[in-house]
Amino acid sequence: MSTTLLRNGHIISLDDTIDDLPRGDVLIDGDTIVAVGTDLDVCGPGRTTVIDAAGKIVIPGLVDSHRHVWQSAIGGRRSPGGHLDLALARLRDGYAPEDVYAGVLWGALQAIDAGITMVADWSPIGTTPAHADENVRALEDSGIRGLFLYGPPIGRNVMKWFVESTERHPPDVERMRAERLSDDTARVTMGLALRGPEFSTPEVTEHDFHLARDLALPISIHSGLPAYLARYRTIETLDERGLLGPDVHHTHGVRFSGGDLDRIAATGGSVTPCPIVDMSMAMSTYPVTGRAVAHGLLPALATDTPTGTGPDLFGEMRIALTAERARANAAARGRADPDEPVELGQRDVLRFCTVAGAAAWHLSDRIGTITPGKRADLVLIDPAQPQLCPLNDAAGTLVLNASAADVDTVIVDGRILKRDGRLTGPAAARVHRLIETSRRRLLARADLSGVVDDTRAG
């Protein structure tokens, strides 16, 4: 197998036993990190690729813990609120399998370009088995580490599958598990995107949870949503039926009480705020980030929907940090008192997008830190741009000032997918044609009469 050596980078390992190395090396053998240190030697037969990382910051690959990747062909079409009425109700039924492939491939490459090496793809686009198969094929072809979360086939019949739905999860998931995604050690793996008690009856929720557990699949649900979106309280209903557990991942959680967060923590579950969407889709005043930490949880972060947010987790980190400081100080502002101390710092939110993202999906033994024995999912940031220089504190600089444009190199499973600021590989060469063709086809098929393009909305 070939080896790759990253030489003389500023390594932010996020591994407490290694810490930061202002001038360090990372040695990769095939798909695995085999050594982290200084002045490493390359040993053994085979070809070695040496990447000069001098002056660059090396971090673990970022983890986007919740994204509807298939919507990438219509990214930026609407404000975040357009996710419901445009992407789901009007455009989704126009998606053919080839549109799913194009959208997911482009969305995954957008993520890689932004330093995201793993994405949890919450996908309700499996109208037919062919749609689901093309979704998986696109994740595999992109080179990203992906978790395909197989969801219900919603669209113009959205009320059938959401609100107080009595429809059980589609049975095609059993075929997908047996024939396509049976290997839980592969780069692309499987979970179930379930509606949970906020969008289906408690009885259907119980059936769907047992289905996931019979197939040994992790569960992801939208939960803790505002009352206008939800009928049942998630944690109360799941607790009553004995369904909480370490395999349950909760996205958003803006309405969670302290007791709800305590129950999630006690049962080993995970929580993922989506800071931009949580504040811009009338979800909540503030994301649940700081309250989750206060109740013993390490939240992951996510970008959610391409219809209103980009694939940039650096922006989500900044907004999560800013929003938490605003929340913590809101009461003091009302009393005209000095600011309250806020414990959450820049390195903490960087951990949310790496360590916590890996933990949320039970991948801490594979990704999340730069540690020998883990998979080689790594990102190099070029701090040469004025907004990142001088580099007084590497982690703080990344969180406060970096963007996708500063990502120089991305490595997933030992494969270089972005180098010198440009995506590499055959998928990158053909994806622009695929996504433009799909975009035109989708808009031509869709009935957009009466729909106002609100890209300028707040």
Secondary structure, 3 states (H helix, E strand, C coil): CCEEEEEEEEEECCCCCCCEEEEEEEEEECCEEEEEECCCCCCCCCCEEEEECCCCEEEECEEEEEECHHHHHHCCCCCCCHHHHHHHHHHHHHCCHHHHHHHHHHHHHHHHHCCEEEEEEEECCCCCHHHHHHHHHHHHHHCCEEEEEECCCCCCCHHHHCCCECCCCCCHHHHHHHHCCCCCCCCEEEEEEECCCCCECHHHHHHHHHHHHHCCCCEEEEECCCCCCCCCCHHHHHHHCCCCCCCEEEEECCCCCHHHHHHHHHCCCEEECCHHHHHHCCCCCCCCHHHHHHCCCCCCCCCECCCCCCCCHHHHHHHHHHHHHHHHHHHHHHCCCCCCCCCCCHHHHHHHCCHHHHHHCCCCCCCCCCCCCCECCEEEECCCCHHHCCCCCHHHHHHHHCCHHHEEEEEECCEEEEECCEECCHHHHHHHHHHHHHHHHHHHHCCCCCCCCCCCCC
